[in-house]
Amino acid sequence: MRLLRRKEPRLAMTAFGIACLRSRCESAAADAEGGVVTKQSRGICGTESWYEEVFQHAPSCGAPVPEKGDCMENTVKKNHVRVVARAIPVFRALAGVALALLAFASLAGCDKATKHKPVKYNIYLGASMYDTSGAGSFWGWIYAYDADSLDLVDSINLNLIDPTGRSSFVDEMAVSPDGRWLYVLAASRRPEPSTLWKLDAGTKQAVWSRPGWDDTKRTLVRVLQNGALLLVGDTVFQAEDGRVVRTLPDSLLTMWGPVSGTKVAATVRSRPQEGYDSIISVIDVVTGEVSGRYVARLTSGVPLEHFYTARLHPDGRRVLAVGVYRSDYYCWFVLGDLETGQTLFQYRLNYPFGDIALSADGLLAAVTDPGVISISEYGRVYIVDLQTLSVTVPTPPAPLIHRNLAAQISFLPGDRRVATCPKSSWDQNWGPLSTIDVTTMQFEKSVWLPNPRLMFTGGMGIGPRP
């Protein structure tokens, strides 16, 4: 109806009024009033007096005199049919628009509901289990725990994927940012190289595998460039198909970096006989470019000799590391500036074989101290505020204080909680998988791993549930 109004501003709202105003009678009356249809003329539209007024004024303005019957009957009927016929496509178009709007609103509602649907996350742990059936073999497993409740929600038996037994020990693992893919480096008890696997977390099927990894040295598995690249040891892969992109120089030991980027911290171990101190730099795994230089020195001026782990901060300027001086019992966590080479913060630890995790916003760090088994030193977790450079030690319940309690650690989505689990233990009585609330500094939940025959874990990853 609005379209009709724009085409003829003098149309009335009713079909009868539309027909009358579109007739010659209405035109003549409008001309007689100076081209304007007055409120009074609209009020008498279609009446006998209205026709008489038009009949009287039409000759004076040059308009043809209509026949009374044509105006009151023929003209009205014809124009009524014409207007209705013109209105049908308009109504059809409006009906189509209305249906489209309803469909869009429905889809928007579904999309809104989908966006607001909470995403479930899994904590994945690689583990090995001793077979007590008499065969004396080991089985490689991957366990998936609900990140909120710590309920065991899924598991993958690597021996079903690799029946040759070459994947009995899980050394390291990583999870893609979307939680769909698991990258597992697994070994055998026999003197054979390890195998790198890409597994579908949903179907539990292997996508590709790459054998030939030396299991005599620690080889890290890291996901970079938002899941597009995979860095294993000093080899860079396309995560999609396992194609080798670049091999980095073995003079640098690559460590950790932000998942969203292509740069990681890299270390060069000191060679005192040649006068070299340990150096931490940054390497771009795509271009091979090395930048930054940090020699980790304590406030006393003594340099650390060896770094067990190092992680590049998301700002690209700072690096966090755990290193030792003279012996494994003299260990430090340090925060260094790669541009100035200065040590910004240091904190004494008990044992070097821990881990460092960073919150997504880069404001907090979680550092693990596994403890020294030989002197019954219990493991600890430290939360470091990188703005105030202060350290807080969460308080676990007494039953959870266990040697080698915390060797690997990761921040859970939201940065309010961290998950921690021991790296290994051979006494079949190892510490549990635990979560810590970093706002209250309290251990939140803990569970023992599912089977007492499990001997050790190898790697931990967190991702959305497939």
C-alpha positions in Angstrom: 0.0 0.0 0.0 3.0 2.3 0.6 4.1 1.7 -2.9 0.7 2.9 -4.1 0.9 6.0 -1.9 4.2 7.0 -3.3 2.9 6.6 -6.9 -0.3 8.5 -6.2 -0.1 10.7 -3.0 -3.8 11.3 -2.9 -4.9 7.7 -2.6 -7.2 6.8 0.4 -6.7 3.6 2.5 -9.7 1.7 1.3 -10.1 0.0 -2.0 -13.2 2.0 -2.7 -11.4 5.2 -1.9 -8.5 4.2 -4.1 -10.8 3.6 -7.0 -12.6 6.9 -6.5 -9.4 8.9 -6.2 -7.9 7.3 -9.3 -11.0 8.1 -11.4 -11.6 11.1 -13.7 -14.2 12.3 -11.3 -11.6 12.7 -8.5 -9.2 14.3 -10.9 -11.7 16.9 -11.9 -12.6 17.6 -8.3 -8.9 18.0 -7.4 -8.4 20.4 -10.3 -11.5 22.4 -9.2 -9.9 22.8 -5.7 -6.6 24.0 -7.2 -5.0 20.5 -7.5 -5.6 19.6 -3.8 -8.1 17.0 -2.5 -9.5 18.6 0.6 -10.6 16.8 3.7 -14.2 17.7 2.8 -14.0 16.3 -0.7 -12.5 13.0 0.7 -15.4 12.9 3.2 -18.0 13.0 0.4 -16.1 10.7 -2.0 -18.5 8.3 -3.8 -21.7 10.1 -2.7 -24.3 11.8 -4.9 -23.3 15.3 -3.8 -19.7 14.5 -4.6 -20.6 13.7 -8.1 -22.7 16.8 -8.5 -19.8 19.0 -7.3 -17.5 17.4 -9.9 -20.1 17.7 -12.6 -20.5 21.4 -11.9 -16.7 22.3 -11.8 -15.4 20.0 -14.5 -16.3 22.2 -17.5 -14.7 25.2 -15.9 -11.3 23.5 -15.6 -11.4 21.9 -19.0 -11.8 18.4 -17.7 -14.2 16.1 -19.7 -17.5 15.7 -18.1 -18.0 12.2 -16.8 -21.1 10.3 -17.1 -22.7 9.8 -13.8 -23.1 6.1 -14.2 -19.5 5.8 -15.4 -18.2 7.5 -12.3 -20.4 5.8 -9.8 -20.4 2.4 -11.2 -18.2 1.6 -14.2 -15.2 3.7 -13.3 -15.3 2.6 -9.7 -15.6 -1.1 -10.6 -12.9 -1.0 -13.2 -10.4 0.9 -11.1 -11.2 -1.4 -8.1 -10.3 -4.4 -10.2 -7.2 -2.6 -11.5 -6.0 -1.6 -8.1 -6.6 -5.1 -6.7 -4.7 -6.6 -9.6 -1.8 -4.2 -9.0 -1.8 -4.9 -5.3 -1.6 -8.7 -5.6 2.1 -8.8 -6.6 2.8 -6.3 -3.8 1.2 -8.4 -1.2 3.0 -11.4 -2.6 6.3 -9.6 -2.3 5.5 -8.5 1.2 4.6 -12.0 2.1 7.9 -13.2 0.7 9.8 -10.6 2.6 8.0 -11.6 5.8 8.8 -15.2 5.3 12.4 -14.3 4.7 12.6 -12.3 7.8 11.1 -15.1 9.8 13.6 -17.5 8.4 16.5 -15.1 9.1 15.2 -14.6 12.6 15.0 -18.4 13.1 18.6 -18.9 11.8 19.8 -16.0 13.9 18.2 -17.5 16.9 19.8 -20.9 16.2 23.2 -19.2 15.6 22.8 -17.2 18.8 22.0 -20.3 20.8 25.0 -22.1 19.2 27.3 -19.2 20.1 26.1 -19.2 23.7 26.3 -22.9 24.1 29.2 -23.6 26.5 32.2 -25.3 24.9 33.4 -28.4 26.8 37.2 -28.9 27.0 39.2 -32.0 27.5 42.5 -32.5 29.3 44.5 -35.1 27.4 47.2 -37.2 29.1 49.5 -39.6 27.4 50.4 -42.6 29.5 51.9 -46.1 29.5 50.5 -49.1 31.3 52.3 -52.2 32.3 50.7 -55.4 31.2 50.5 -57.8 34.2 49.1 -60.7 32.2 52.5 -62.3 31.9 53.6 -60.9 28.6 55.7 -58.2 30.3 54.8 -55.6 27.7 53.5 -52.0 27.9 50.5 -50.4 26.4 50.4 -46.8 25.2 47.2 -44.9 26.2 45.7 -41.4 25.8 43.2 -40.5 28.4 40.7 -37.6 28.1 39.3 -35.9 31.2 36.6 -33.3 31.4 38.3 -30.0 32.2 35.6 -29.0 34.7 34.7 -32.2 36.5 37.9 -34.2 35.9 35.7 -37.1 34.9 37.3 -39.6 32.5 35.3 -39.1 29.3 37.4 -41.0 26.7 40.5 -43.1 26.0 42.6 -44.3 23.1 44.6 -47.4 23.1 47.6 -46.8 20.9 48.3 -50.6 20.6 45.0 -50.9 18.6 46.3 -48.2 16.2 49.8 -49.6 16.0 49.6 -53.4 16.6 53.4 -53.7 16.1 54.0 -52.5 19.7 56.2 -49.6 18.6 53.9 -47.2 20.4 53.9 -48.6 23.9 55.4 -45.5 25.5 54.0 -42.0 25.0 56.9 -39.6 25.1 55.2 -36.3 24.2 51.9 -35.1 22.8 50.1 -31.9 21.7 46.5 -31.0 20.8 45.4 -28.7 18.0 43.6 -25.5 19.0 40.3 -26.8 17.7 40.7 -30.0 19.7 40.2 -32.2 16.6 43.7 -33.5 16.2 46.2 -35.2 18.6 49.9 -35.3 17.8 51.6 -38.1 19.7 55.2 -39.1 19.8 55.4 -42.7 21.0 58.2 -45.2 21.5 58.8 -48.9 22.2 60.9 -50.7 24.8 62.9 -52.2 22.0 65.8 -50.2 20.5 63.7 -48.7 17.7 63.0 -45.1 16.9 59.9 -43.4 18.0 56.9 -42.7 15.8 55.0 -39.4 15.4 51.3 -39.9 15.0 48.5 -37.6 14.0 45.2 -39.0 15.4 41.6 -37.9 14.9 40.4 -37.2 18.5 36.8 -38.0 17.5 37.2 -41.2 15.4 40.4 -42.4 17.2 41.9 -43.2 13.8 45.4 -42.4 12.6 45.6 -39.7 9.9 49.3 -40.1 9.2 52.5 -41.3 10.9 56.2 -40.4 10.7 58.7 -43.0 12.1 62.4 -42.5 12.8 62.7 -40.3 15.9 65.6 -40.8 18.2 64.0 -41.7 21.6 67.3 -41.3 23.5 66.9 -37.5 23.8 63.9 -35.4 24.8 61.9 -34.3 21.7 59.2 -31.8 22.2 55.9 -31.7 20.2 54.5 -28.2 19.6 51.6 -26.7 17.6 52.2 -23.3 16.0 50.6 -20.9 13.6 47.1 -21.6 15.1 47.5 -25.3 14.3 48.8 -25.1 10.7 52.4 -26.0 11.7 53.9 -28.7 13.9 57.3 -28.4 15.4 58.9 -31.7 16.5 62.4 -31.5 17.7 64.1 -29.4 15.1 61.8 -30.4 12.2 58.8 -28.3 11.0 55.8 -30.1 9.5 52.6 -29.1 7.8 50.1 -30.3 10.3 47.6 -31.2 7.7 49.5 -33.9 5.8 52.8 -34.3 7.7 54.9 -32.8 4.9 58.3 -31.5 6.1 58.6 -27.7 5.7 62.0 -27.0 7.2 64.7 -28.5 9.3 66.2 -26.1 11.8 69.9 -26.1 12.7 70.7 -28.6 15.4 73.0 -26.1 17.1 69.9 -24.6 18.7 67.6 -26.5 21.0 64.1 -25.2 20.3 61.7 -24.8 23.2 58.2 -23.1 23.4 56.4 -20.2 21.9 52.9 -18.8 21.4 50.5 -21.2 19.5 49.3 -18.3 17.4 52.8 -17.5 16.0 55.8 -19.0 14.4 58.5 -18.1 16.9 59.8 -20.1 19.8 62.5 -19.7 22.4 65.8 -21.5 21.5 68.8 -22.2 23.7 72.5 -22.9 23.2 74.0 -24.7 26.1 77.1 -23.3 27.7 80.6 -24.7 26.9 82.7 -23.5 29.8 85.9 -24.9 28.2 85.3 -22.6 25.2 84.2 -19.7 27.3 80.5 -19.8 26.2 77.6 -19.1 28.5 74.1 -20.5 28.0 72.2 -18.2 25.6 68.5 -17.9 25.0 67.4 -16.5 21.6 64.3 -16.6 19.4 64.0 -18.5 16.2 61.3 -18.1 13.5 60.5 -21.7 12.4 59.3 -20.6 9.0 62.1 -18.3 7.9 64.8 -19.7 10.2 65.7 -16.2 11.4 67.3 -16.0 14.8 66.9 -12.8 16.9 67.3 -11.6 20.5 70.0 -12.7 23.0 69.6 -13.3 26.7 72.4 -14.6 28.9 70.6 -15.7 32.1 72.6 -14.3 35.0 71.5 -14.1 38.6 71.8 -10.9 40.5 75.1 -12.2 41.8 76.4 -12.2 38.2 76.6 -16.0 38.0 75.2 -17.4 34.7 73.0 -20.4 34.5 74.6 -23.3 32.7 71.7 -25.3 31.4 68.0 -24.7 30.7 65.5 -27.5 31.1 62.7 -25.4 29.6 62.2 -21.9 28.1 59.0 -20.2 26.8 58.7 -17.1 24.7 56.2 -14.5 26.1 53.5 -13.4 23.7 55.0 -9.9 23.6 58.0 -11.3 21.8 60.4 -9.5 24.1 60.5 -11.5 27.3 61.4 -15.1 27.9 60.7 -17.4 30.9 63.1 -20.2 31.7 64.1 -22.8 34.3 67.8 -23.3 34.5 70.5 -24.8 36.8 73.9 -23.7 38.1 76.6 -26.2 39.0 74.2 -29.0 40.0 70.6 -30.0 39.6 69.9 -28.9 43.2 70.7 -25.3 42.5 67.8 -24.4 40.2 66.2 -21.0 39.3 63.2 -19.7 37.4 64.1 -16.5 35.6 62.3 -13.9 33.5 64.7 -12.2 30.9 64.5 -9.4 28.5 65.7 -10.5 25.0 66.4 -6.9 23.9 68.5 -5.7 26.8 69.7 -9.1 27.9 68.8 -8.2 31.5 67.3 -10.6 34.1 64.0 -9.0 35.2 63.1 -11.6 37.9 64.5 -14.7 39.5 63.1 -17.3 41.9 64.8 -20.3 43.5 63.4 -23.7 42.8 64.3 -27.2 44.1 64.5 -29.2 41.0 64.7 -28.3 37.3 62.5 -30.9 35.6 59.4 -28.8 35.8 57.3 -26.9 33.3 56.2 -23.3 32.6 52.7 -22.3 31.5 51.5 -18.8 30.5 48.0 -17.4 30.6 46.4 -16.3 27.3 46.8 -12.6 28.3 50.4 -13.1 29.3 49.8 -11.7 32.8 50.4 -14.9 34.8 52.9 -17.7 34.7 52.6 -21.1 36.4 55.8 -22.9 37.3 56.2 -26.4 38.6 58.8 -27.7 40.9 58.7 -31.6 40.8 60.8 -32.0 43.9 63.7 -34.2 44.6 62.7 -37.8 45.1 65.9 -38.9 46.6 65.5 -36.5 49.6 61.7 -36.8 49.7 61.2 -33.3 48.6 57.6 -32.8 47.6 56.4 -31.1 44.4 55.1 -27.6 44.3 53.3 -25.2 42.0 54.2 -21.5 41.9 51.9 -18.8 40.4 53.9 -15.8 39.2 52.3 -12.4 38.6 54.3 -11.0 35.7 53.1 -7.4 36.4 54.0 -7.2 40.1 56.7 -9.9 39.9 55.3 -11.7 43.0 55.0 -15.4 43.6 52.2 -17.3 45.4 52.2 -21.0 46.3 48.8 -22.6 46.2 48.0 -24.7 49.2 47.0 -28.3 48.3 45.0 -30.6 50.8 47.3 -32.8 52.8 46.5 -36.1 50.9 47.7 -34.5 47.6 51.1 -33.5 48.8 53.1 -36.1 46.9 56.6 -36.3 45.4 56.7 -35.5 41.8 53.3 -34.0 42.1 53.6 -31.3 39.5 55.9 -31.7 36.5 53.6 -30.6 33.7 51.1 -27.8 33.8 48.7 -25.8 31.5 46.3 -22.9 31.9 42.7 -23.9 31.2 40.5 -21.7 29.0 39.6 -18.5 30.8 42.9 -18.3 32.6 41.2 -18.8 36.0 42.5 -22.4 36.5 45.5 -24.5 35.7 45.8 -28.2 35.4 48.8 -30.1 36.6 50.0 -33.7 36.6 53.2 -35.6 37.3 55.4 -36.3 34.4 56.5 -39.7 35.6 56.8 -42.1 38.5 57.8 -45.7 38.8 56.4 -46.5 42.2 52.9 -47.0 40.9 51.6 -44.6 43.5 51.9 -41.3 41.7 50.2 -38.0 42.3 46.9 -37.2 40.8 45.6 -35.0 38.0 44.7 -31.7 39.7 43.2 -28.3 38.9 44.1 -25.1 40.8 42.1 -21.9 41.0 44.6 -19.1 40.5 42.2 -16.5 42.0 41.9 -18.3 45.4 45.2 -20.1 45.2 43.6 -23.3 46.3 43.7 -26.8 44.8 40.2 -27.2 43.3 39.8 -30.8 42.2 41.9 -33.9 42.0 41.6 -37.4 40.6 43.8 -40.4 40.6 44.6 -41.8 37.1 42.4 -44.8 36.1 44.7 -47.7 36.5 47.3 -48.6 39.2 49.3 -50.3 36.5 50.0 -47.0 34.8 53.7 -46.2 35.0 54.1 -42.7 33.7 52.6 -40.0 31.7 54.2 -38.4 28.6 52.7 -35.0 27.7 49.6 -33.1 28.4 47.3 -31.1 26.1 44.0 -29.2 26.4 41.5 -28.6 23.6 37.7 -28.4 22.9 35.9 -31.7 23.0 35.4 -33.1 19.5 
